[in-house]
């Protein structure tokens, strides 16, 4: 498959969309936190199998403390996000939950500017504003 980040980003969006639909159906009738645990366990097993099957599960050598710290923070953020996402799906329609969840795109842009020194172009800011506006229009329909 292509090494282009755009291809991987589109695939990520497709799988995220399927995740929302599958999760909405899967969370019906069970506790949303339990659903998150089941999903997380399956992700862990699947990724482990992929790493073993492709020979990528090797000794990585020393991992810097900074990498460990930020990967732990990222994992905690992912866990919190998934718990909140599944709770929202349990309580609300996927067609409204997912757009609000995608406000993360706007937050990533703001955090990227604030903490990483990234500088989106004017066109980038317009797109970010459109994502924010679209999410608000969808989630807070009249």
N, C-alpha and C positions, 0 to 999 in steps of 0.2 A: 504494500500500500504506500501511497505517497508520504513523503516526510514533511509536506507542507502543513504549516500550523493551521491554515484555513480549513483544510480537509478534516483535520482532527477536531477543530472547533465546531464544524457543522455536524460531524458525527456525535459529538458531545451533546449538541442541542437536540438532535433526533432522539438519542437515548434518554436524555433528561425528560423530553416530552412523553416518551413511552413510560418512563418511571412514574411520572405523575398519574397517568391513566391506570397503570397496573397497581400502583400503591393505593389509589382511591378505592379500587375494587377490593384489594387485599386487606385493607384496614377495616372493612365492614365486619362487624361482629366480633372484633378482638380489640384489646387495649392497644392504643397507638404506640406506647413505649415498647410493648412486647413485639409489635410489628417492626419497629425500628431495630430491635435486637436481632430478630430473625433475618432481616435484610442485611444487617451488618455482618452477621456470621456467614451468610452466603457470599457476600462480597469478599470477605477474608479467605474463605476456602477457594473460591473461584480464582482470585488473583494468585494465591499460592500455587494452585495447579498450573496456571499459565506460566508463572515464573519457572517452575520445575520442568514443564514440558518444553520450554524454549531455552533451557540452560542458562537462564538469567539469575537463578538463585545461587549466587556465588558469594564468597567472602568479599564484602565491599571495601575491606581495609578500614583504617581508622576513620571514624565519622566525627567531624568537628563538633564541639559542644554547641556552637551557635546553630548548626544544622539540627542537632537533636532538640534544642530548645524551641526552634521555630516549627519543626515538624510536630512536636508535642502540642504546641499552641494551635497549629493547623488542625490536628486531629481533634482537639477539644472543640474547636470551632465547628468542624464538620459534624461532630456528634450533637452539639447543641442545635445546629441548623436542621439536622435530620429529625431530631426529637420535635422541634417546633413545626417543621414541615408536615410530619405525619399527624401531629395533633391538629394542625390547621385542616389537613385533608379529611380527618375524621369528622370535623365540625362543619366544614364548608365545601362548596362545590369546587372541583378541580379547575374549572374555567375561571374562577375568581382567585383561588389560592395561588396558582402558578404565576399569573401576572404580577402579583404583589411580591412573590418570591424573586421574580426577575428584577426587582428594584435593586437586587444585589449588584447588577451591572453598573448602576448609577453609583452605588456605594464604592465599588471597586475603583471606578474612575476617580472619585473624590479621595479615597484612601491612597490610590496610586500617586496622585498629585501631592498629597500632604506628606506621605511617609517615604515614597520612593523617588520623588522628584520627577515623575513622568509629566509630560506636557502634551496633552491632546491638542490637535489642530482645531481651528474654528469649525471645520466640518465635523470633527470628532465630537466637540461639545454640542453641536446642533443635534447629532445623532443621539448623544446621551440624554439631552433634554427631551427628544422625541420619545425615547424609551420610557423616561419618567412620566411624561404626559400620557402616553398610551397606557401604561400600567394604572395610572390614576383614573383615566377614563373608563377602563374596563372594570376595575375593582369597585369603583364608586358610581356605578350606573344609576341614572335617575329613575 
